[in-house]
Amino acid sequence: MGWVSEAQADVIQCRPLAPRAVGDSRSESPTMGWVSEAQADVIKKVPLVVCHDILPSPVSAFAHYLLPGATFAEKDGTFVNHSGLAQAVQWGVTPAGECRTDGQVFLELLQRRGLAHAPTLRKELAAEIKYFAPLAGGDLGEYGIPLEPPK
């Protein structure tokens, strides 16, 4: 089932949409951006839309709230690539103005005080989700840590 179909089912059944990544390399057009017009039309049916992004999109045009996002160079955290390698990323520059990293937005929504600290968050994640248990040490080293796919 494609992204739009899943989102349409959620909207039709009045379920809140879970956070989803809406852009990928398989989008209808490589120049379209993260969100297509078709995806935006589905999102329009959601009663409250919060857009947290770095660039304008079809969704930012009608969102109730716009939160300026941070680019990859402004983020400190962890990425897991397509082959399951968890790698640490350190920010090169601090976010400008009112921009917030994704992690900082989540912490603020959870009403947690302080700044997002990647090693601490990795330890918490490792304690809660077995797949991320290898991240419990906090430090991922120069080349990252391979994660085993769930069986």
DOGULUM-173945 format. One record per residue: residue number from 1; x, y, z of N, C-alpha, C in turn. Coordinates in Angstrom, 2 decimals. Each point is the difference from the previous one (the first is absolute). Layout:
 seq   neast  nnorth     nup  caeast canorth    caup   ceast  cnorth     cup
 NUM       X       Y       Z       X       Y       Z       X       Y       Z
...
END
This chain:
 seq   neast  nnorth     nup  caeast canorth    caup   ceast  cnorth     cup
   1    0.84   -1.16    0.00   -0.84    1.16    0.00    0.90    1.24    0.00
   2   -0.28    0.95   -0.84    0.79    1.22   -0.09   -0.33    0.98    1.10
   3    0.83    1.01    0.15   -0.17    0.98    1.07   -1.35    0.68   -0.08
   4   -0.40    0.45   -1.18   -1.25    0.73   -0.12   -1.17   -0.90    0.41
   5    0.02   -1.26   -0.38   -1.08   -0.91    0.36   -0.11   -0.17    1.51
   6    1.13   -0.16    0.69   -0.01   -0.13    1.45   -0.55    1.26    0.65
   7    0.46    1.16   -0.45   -0.45    1.27    0.56   -1.48    0.20   -0.27
   8   -0.45   -0.35   -1.20   -1.42    0.15   -0.32   -0.84   -0.85    0.94
   9    0.43   -1.21    0.28   -0.75   -0.87    0.92   -0.07    0.62    1.38
  10    1.10    0.57    0.46    0.00    0.65    1.32   -0.95    1.19    0.02
  11    0.01    0.81   -1.05   -0.86    1.18   -0.05   -1.46   -0.41   -0.08
  12   -0.31   -0.94   -0.85   -1.39   -0.44   -0.18   -0.56   -0.57    1.30
  13    0.83   -0.72    0.78   -0.46   -0.61    1.24    0.20    0.92    1.20
  14    0.34    1.27   -0.25    0.18    1.02    1.03    1.06   -0.38    1.03
  15    1.01   -0.74   -0.42    1.12   -0.30    0.89    1.06    1.07   -0.20
  16    0.67    0.39    1.08    1.08    0.98   -0.18    1.12   -0.62   -0.83
  17    0.61    0.81   -0.83    1.10   -0.50   -0.81    1.24   -0.10    0.86
  18    0.65   -1.13   -0.06    1.28   -0.17    0.67    1.05    0.76   -0.80
  19    1.08    0.44    0.65    1.06    0.66   -0.77    0.51   -0.94   -1.08
  20    0.17    0.51   -1.19    0.46   -0.82   -1.12    0.98    0.79   -0.85
  21    0.92   -0.71   -0.58    0.86    0.61   -1.02   -0.77   -0.06   -1.29
  22   -0.19    1.12   -0.67   -0.85   -0.01   -1.18    0.77    0.13   -1.30
  23    1.27    0.23    0.05    0.76    0.13   -1.22    1.02   -1.10   -0.12
  24    0.17   -0.49   -1.20    1.05   -0.99   -0.21    0.42    0.04   -1.46
  25    0.97   -0.83   -0.33    0.54    0.01   -1.36   -0.98   -0.56   -1.01
  26   -1.10   -0.58    0.47   -0.98   -0.57   -0.92   -1.15    0.94   -0.29
  27    0.13    1.28    0.39   -1.10    0.94   -0.20   -0.29    0.15   -1.49
  28   -1.15    0.57   -0.28   -0.47    0.12   -1.38    0.96    0.79   -0.88
  29    0.67    0.97    0.55    0.91    0.83   -0.77    1.19    0.38    0.87
  30    1.22   -0.15   -0.48    1.16    0.34    0.82    0.10    1.48    0.33
  31   -0.73    0.86   -0.71    0.06    1.43    0.27   -1.16    0.47    0.87
  32   -0.85   -0.91    0.42   -1.22    0.35    0.73    0.28    0.40    1.44
  33    1.02   -0.50    0.60    0.26    0.29    1.40   -0.48   -1.11    0.90
  34   -0.09    0.31    1.29   -0.34   -1.01    0.99   -1.44   -0.45   -0.06
  35   -0.91    0.92   -0.30   -1.42   -0.31    0.06   -0.63    0.33   -1.34
  36   -0.68   -0.99   -0.57   -0.69    0.24   -1.27   -1.32    0.70    0.26
  37   -0.61    0.54   -1.03   -1.31    0.63    0.13   -1.04   -1.03    0.43
  38    0.10   -1.24   -0.51   -0.95   -1.05    0.39    0.12   -0.31    1.49
  39    1.21   -0.08    0.52    0.19   -0.24    1.43   -0.52    1.18    0.81
  40    0.26    1.21   -0.46   -0.48    1.20    0.69   -1.52    0.03    0.05
  41   -0.66   -0.42   -1.07   -1.46   -0.02   -0.02   -0.56   -0.92    1.08
  42    0.67   -1.12    0.24   -0.44   -0.91    1.06    0.23    0.64    1.36
  43    1.16    0.62    0.18    0.32    0.62    1.29   -0.94    1.15    0.31
  44   -0.54    0.68   -1.02   -0.95    1.10    0.21   -1.21   -0.43    0.81
  45   -0.34   -1.28   -0.04   -1.18   -0.50    0.70    0.23   -0.16    1.50
  46    1.23    0.10    0.44    0.32   -0.13    1.43   -0.40    1.29    0.70
  47   -0.67   -0.09    1.15   -0.50    1.21    0.67    1.09    0.97    0.46
  48    1.15   -0.50    0.38    1.08    0.87    0.45    1.30   -0.44   -0.67
  49    0.60    0.89   -0.76    1.22   -0.33   -0.73    1.15    0.87    0.52
  50    1.05   -0.66    0.44    1.22    0.67    0.44    1.09   -0.40   -0.98
  51    0.61    0.98   -0.62    1.05   -0.26   -0.98    1.35    0.44    0.59
  52    0.92   -0.95    0.12    1.34    0.27    0.51    0.96   -0.36   -1.13
  53    0.48    1.03   -0.69    0.81   -0.25   -1.19    0.96    1.16   -0.21
  54    0.93   -0.21   -0.94    0.98    1.04   -0.28   -0.35    0.84   -1.21
  55   -0.90   -0.50   -0.85   -0.37    0.71   -1.22   -1.52    0.04   -0.16
  56   -0.51    0.96   -0.73   -1.44    0.02   -0.28   -0.40   -1.24   -0.79
  57   -1.22   -0.44    0.23   -0.53   -1.18   -0.69   -1.49    0.19   -0.19
  58   -0.66   -0.91   -0.73   -1.45    0.10   -0.10   -0.69   -0.05    1.36
  59    0.59   -0.69    0.97   -0.59   -0.10    1.34    0.19    1.31    0.78
  60    1.16    0.61   -0.13    0.23    1.24    0.76   -0.95    1.11   -0.44
  61   -0.55   -0.12   -1.19   -0.92    1.02   -0.51   -1.32    0.02    0.79
  62   -0.40   -1.13    0.60   -1.28   -0.04    0.72    0.14   -0.44    1.46
  63    1.20   -0.27    0.45    0.20   -0.47    1.38   -0.49    1.03    1.00
  64   -0.54   -0.46    1.10   -0.45    0.88    1.07    1.19    0.59    0.75
  65    1.06   -0.79    0.11    1.22    0.45    0.67    1.21   -0.37   -0.84
  66    0.93    0.92   -0.13    1.26   -0.25   -0.71    1.14    0.07    1.01
  67    0.78   -1.06    0.07    1.16   -0.04    0.87    1.24   -0.05   -0.88
  68    0.86    1.00    0.08    1.20   -0.04   -0.84    0.91   -1.14    0.44
  69    0.40   -0.82   -0.95    0.85   -1.14    0.29    1.47    0.30   -0.20
  70    0.81   -0.95    0.38    1.45    0.11   -0.14    0.47   -0.93   -1.12
  71    1.03    0.42   -0.71    0.56   -0.83   -1.07    0.92   -1.06    0.59
  72    0.47   -0.91   -0.84    0.88   -1.06    0.46    1.25    0.56    0.67
  73    0.50    1.12   -0.48    1.23    0.59    0.56   -0.24    0.62    1.37
  74   -1.27    0.17    0.38   -0.35    0.61    1.28   -0.51   -1.03    1.02
  75    0.20   -1.30   -0.31   -0.54   -1.05    0.86    1.13   -0.81    0.64
  76   -0.25   -0.41    1.22    0.88   -0.87    0.75   -0.84   -1.21    0.35
  77    0.45   -1.19   -0.35   -0.83   -1.15    0.30    0.51   -1.28   -0.59
  78   -0.95   -0.85   -0.37    0.31   -1.34   -0.49   -0.86   -0.28   -1.23
  79    0.62   -0.58   -1.00   -0.72   -0.46   -1.18    0.26   -1.48   -0.17
  80   -1.01   -0.74   -0.41    0.16   -1.41   -0.33   -0.20   -0.10   -1.50
  81    1.04   -0.46   -0.71   -0.09   -0.05   -1.45   -0.74   -1.25   -0.48
  82   -0.10   -0.16   -1.31   -0.78   -1.09   -0.61    0.49   -1.39    0.40
  83    1.26   -0.14    0.38    0.53   -1.32    0.36    0.06   -0.20    1.51
  84   -0.62    0.89    0.77   -0.07   -0.17    1.44    1.21    0.49    0.77
  85    0.80    0.86   -0.61    1.16    0.55    0.68   -0.40    1.30    0.70
  86    0.11    0.01    1.33   -0.31    1.20    0.78    1.25    0.86    0.05
  87   -0.13    1.25   -0.44    1.14    0.91   -0.05   -0.32    1.30    0.71
  88    0.98    0.49    0.74   -0.15    1.28    0.68    0.26    1.14   -0.98
  89   -0.75    1.07    0.19    0.18    1.19   -0.83    0.13    1.19    0.95
  90    1.01    0.80   -0.22    0.18    1.20    0.81   -0.31    1.22   -0.86
  91   -0.63    0.99    0.64   -0.36    1.18   -0.77    1.23    0.82   -0.34
  92   -0.06    0.61   -1.17    1.09    0.86   -0.46   -0.25    1.45    0.37
  93   -1.26    0.37    0.07   -0.41    1.36    0.38   -1.23   -0.11    0.89
  94   -0.22    1.00    0.84   -1.19   -0.02    0.84   -1.20    0.50   -0.81
  95   -1.19   -0.51    0.31   -1.19    0.45   -0.72   -0.19    1.51    0.14
  96   -0.40    0.63   -1.08   -0.17    1.46   -0.02   -1.37    0.39    0.54
  97   -0.05    1.16    0.61   -1.27    0.59    0.42   -0.84   -0.91    0.86
  98   -1.25   -0.20   -0.40   -0.95   -0.82    0.76   -0.01   -1.45   -0.44
  99    0.91   -0.41   -0.86    0.03   -1.38   -0.47    0.28   -0.95    1.15
 100   -0.62   -1.16   -0.05    0.21   -1.05    0.99    0.28   -1.30   -0.74
 101    0.88   -0.79    0.57    0.23   -1.33   -0.57   -1.22   -0.86    0.31
 102   -0.14   -1.10   -0.73   -1.12   -0.90    0.23    0.00   -0.48    1.45
 103    1.17   -0.41    0.47    0.11   -0.50    1.37   -0.41    1.03    1.03
 104    0.39    1.26   -0.21   -0.35    1.06    0.94   -1.51    0.24    0.00
 105   -0.63   -0.05   -1.16   -1.45    0.16   -0.07   -0.68   -1.11    0.78
 106    0.45   -1.25   -0.18   -0.61   -1.12    0.72    0.17    0.16    1.51
 107    1.19    0.41    0.44    0.22    0.20    1.44   -0.91    1.09    0.55
 108   -0.16    1.08   -0.74   -0.87    1.08    0.46   -1.46   -0.45    0.04
 109   -0.43   -0.79   -0.97   -1.36   -0.52    0.02   -0.22   -0.94    1.18
 110    1.05   -0.72    0.40   -0.06   -0.89    1.16    0.19    0.75    1.32
 111    0.19    1.32   -0.11    0.23    0.88    1.15    1.22   -0.42    0.81
 112    1.04   -0.42   -0.74    1.27   -0.33    0.64    0.90    1.22   -0.08
 113    0.64    0.32    1.08    0.86    1.18    0.06    1.36   -0.32   -0.60
 114    0.64    1.05   -0.48    1.37   -0.11   -0.48    0.10   -0.24   -1.49
 115    1.23   -0.11   -0.44    0.27   -0.22   -1.41    0.07   -1.48   -0.33
 116   -0.29   -0.33   -1.24    0.13   -1.38   -0.46    1.47   -0.39    0.06
 117    0.30   -1.11    0.65    1.36   -0.51    0.12    0.00   -1.41   -0.59
 118    0.57   -0.15   -1.18   -0.09   -1.25   -0.75    0.45   -1.23    0.79
 119    1.15    0.00    0.66    0.40   -1.21    0.74   -1.01   -0.40    1.08
 120   -0.57    0.97    0.70   -1.00   -0.30    1.03   -1.26   -0.58   -0.63
 121   -0.44    0.59   -1.11   -1.21   -0.50   -0.67    0.23   -1.40   -0.57
 122    1.21   -0.28   -0.49    0.31   -1.35   -0.49   -0.11   -1.01    1.13
 123    0.51    0.34    1.18   -0.09   -0.91    1.15   -1.45   -0.27    0.39
 124   -0.82    1.05   -0.01   -1.42   -0.16    0.34   -0.70   -0.88   -1.03
 125    0.28    0.24   -1.26   -0.60   -0.79   -1.07    0.43   -1.47    0.11
 126    1.28   -0.22    0.28    0.52   -1.36    0.13   -0.66   -0.75    1.16
 127   -0.33    0.71    1.06   -0.64   -0.63    1.15   -1.45   -0.40   -0.29
 128   -0.65    0.69   -0.93   -1.41   -0.24   -0.29   -0.27   -0.93   -1.18
 129    0.90    0.04   -0.99   -0.24   -0.75   -1.24    1.19   -0.93   -0.26
 130   -0.26   -1.30    0.00    1.05   -1.01   -0.12    0.89    0.21   -1.23
 131   -0.58    0.38   -1.11    0.76    0.21   -1.24    1.14    0.98    0.20
 132   -0.21    1.00    0.85    1.00    1.04    0.23    0.90   -0.28    1.20
 133   -0.08   -1.18    0.59    0.81   -0.35    1.17    1.50    0.23   -0.23
 134    0.56   -0.26   -1.19    1.43    0.26   -0.20    0.39    1.47    0.17
 135   -0.96    0.90    0.03    0.30    1.43    0.16    0.11    0.42    1.47
 136   -0.17   -0.95    0.92   -0.03    0.31    1.43    1.28    0.67    0.49
 137    1.13   -0.26   -0.64    1.26    0.60    0.44    0.08    1.48   -0.27
 138   -0.88    0.51   -0.84   -0.02    1.43   -0.30    0.92    0.41   -1.13
 139    1.24   -0.52   -0.02    0.97    0.38   -1.02   -0.07   -1.00   -1.15
 140   -0.14    0.49   -1.22   -0.11   -0.88   -1.16    1.33   -0.19   -0.72
 141    1.04    0.67    0.44    1.30   -0.16   -0.63    0.06    0.69   -1.35
 142    1.15   -0.10   -0.62    0.23    0.69   -1.27   -0.82   -0.57   -1.15
 143   -0.24   -1.31    0.01   -0.67   -0.65   -1.13   -1.41   -0.49    0.29
 144   -0.52    0.28    1.20   -1.36   -0.39    0.33   -0.09   -1.40    0.58
 145   -1.24   -0.42    0.28   -0.28   -1.31    0.58   -1.07   -0.68   -0.85
 146    0.28   -1.22   -0.48   -1.03   -0.72   -0.77   -1.13   -0.50    0.92
 147   -1.21    0.17   -0.43   -1.16   -0.48    0.73   -0.56   -1.22   -0.72
 148   -0.39   -0.99    0.77   -0.56   -1.22   -0.58   -1.48    0.19   -0.27
 149   -0.46   -0.41   -1.19   -1.44    0.13   -0.28   -0.82   -0.89    0.92
 150   -1.21    0.42    0.35   -0.86   -0.84    0.86   -0.30   -1.32   -0.69
 151   -0.11   -1.05    0.81   -0.28   -1.33   -0.56   -1.44   -0.37    0.16
END
